[in-house]
């Protein structure tokens, strides 16, 4: 019984020895969009860089991107987009290759962030067997940002509000200047009025003194006339 178990373990070990060359034969070193922000109904592409870190050549047999998102009516949708490259495509040991996955967005896609599932399927060349061995599927999950169509309207409204605030501040400044000029004018008018009052009072006093002197002068003349 122990020999049978040993034989099974040995066969399992030998079977595993034929696979390790295919495991993790590729690495997705970069996965980026052609721009940071997208709008409803736009098209774009994903740039995917695959590196061969093994001693033998590999080939890419499949490369796709799956976008799971919602419409504006909250209904879910899944879009699968394939690379525009001709596959399979070989990559020599130590080298990298860049692929592109074009995609398009619906006109009524909901705004916000959504994950994109990028999957690369590769095979590793086995020289002793002169055959290709399948490797695991490598994945990458970049975030896709879809901007709200109302953002531009909001930014325009914010700009208008800022302009109105600037105009209001300018008008307040003008009003303050006018208030200052009005206060200066009122102060000037008050000074002129006071001077007029002073001049009027001075004139009255002068007239009264003149009349008083005239009367005094006449009385003096009367008293100084000789008696006939």
Secondary structure, DSSP 8 states (H G I E B T S, - for coil): -HHHHHHHHHHHHHHHHTTTTTTT-EEEEEEEESSS-B-TT-EEEEEEEEEE-SSS-EEEEEEEEEEEEEBTTS-EEEEEEE-SS-SSEEE-TT-EEEEEEEEE--TTB--EEEEEEEEEEEEEEETTTTEEEE---EEEEEEEEE--THHHHHHHHHHHHHHHHHHHHHHHHHHHHHHHHHHHHHHHHHHHHHHHHHHHHHHHHHHHHHHHHHHHHHHHHHHHS---
